[in-house]
């Protein structure tokens, strides 16, 4: 079940990335919220190193939204792409 959930998440992320930017927000946030759940599930099922690899892959795929949220947390007003 974990393998299929991870495969579905990756495919959904790839599909969302192909959408125009204005249509990426809602599904992107859902996938952004689902990622830590999957990473914790990987950690529980396998080990910390597998979870670390999943975390590195997640940060690589979602680096721009994560930069945006870090900038917002610091009180900055980053520009949102159109």
Secondary structure, 3 states (H helix, E strand, C coil): CHHHHHHHHHHHHHHHHCCCHHHHHHHHHHHHHHHHHHHHHHHHHCCHHHHHHHHHHHHHHCHHHHHHHHHHHCCCCCCCCC
